[in-house]
């Protein structure tokens, strides 16, 4: 039987693994989004993870991707022998739970409920969004640090690896961007370009501004969706808190601020 300290240490290890599972649309860890409800570790080396999404009707595709991501990450821990993942309060929770905890592969389960969508296409769509968001963060950080457009677009991977960002967000996104760059074979050795398009094309110095503009539009959409998800989750589970700076756009969307508090402009 596990004592309290052992159980806490093992549960912490599980939580750390769960940080590697992202909401596929938002490219944010499910732990940061508050989706994980419960982690419990048993002496039999079994782990149970419960999670919930912002609404009852969140995309089943997202639910499947996150559920299988949870299982895959937790199973990477050498001491884990069994994982049970439970999606709560969702219109597809029975199908997701049966799939993730059953004997079928992710591809088999997904194909049965995806309305004809190809799993690989869905994954690629979300990976592209993640790539765009991560790349924009480091590109803007390089600009702020004084790098010229010419220097940025010709930067090699080896030089990029040696850069020590000071800001929290660019420091967080640098290794995440690099991971996608390598995994998608967009770069592999130190002499490869550090910055290319998702299609693998080099970026011309004169086009960097337009390229950043396109990245920005995708990122703004992702950030709005993220704020909306948090707002929906807080409203659904009665965890509403208006910040010190006053209500946000999501507060008004969700009706948490009465109309009389909205001033005409």
Secondary structure, 3 states (H helix, E strand, C coil): CCCHHHHHHHHHHHHHHHCCCEECCCCEECCCCCCEEEEEECCCCEEEEEEECCCCCCCHHHHHHHHHHHHHHHCCCCCCCEEEEEEECCCCHHHHHHHHCCCCCHHHHHHHHCCCCCHHHHHHHHHHHHHHHHHHHHHHHHHHCCCCHHHHHCCEHHHHHHCCCCCHHHHHHHHHHHHHHHHCCCCCCCCCECCECCCCCECCHHHHHHHHHHHHHHHHHHHHHHHHHHHHHHHHCCCCCCCCCCCCHHHHHCCCCCHHHCCCC
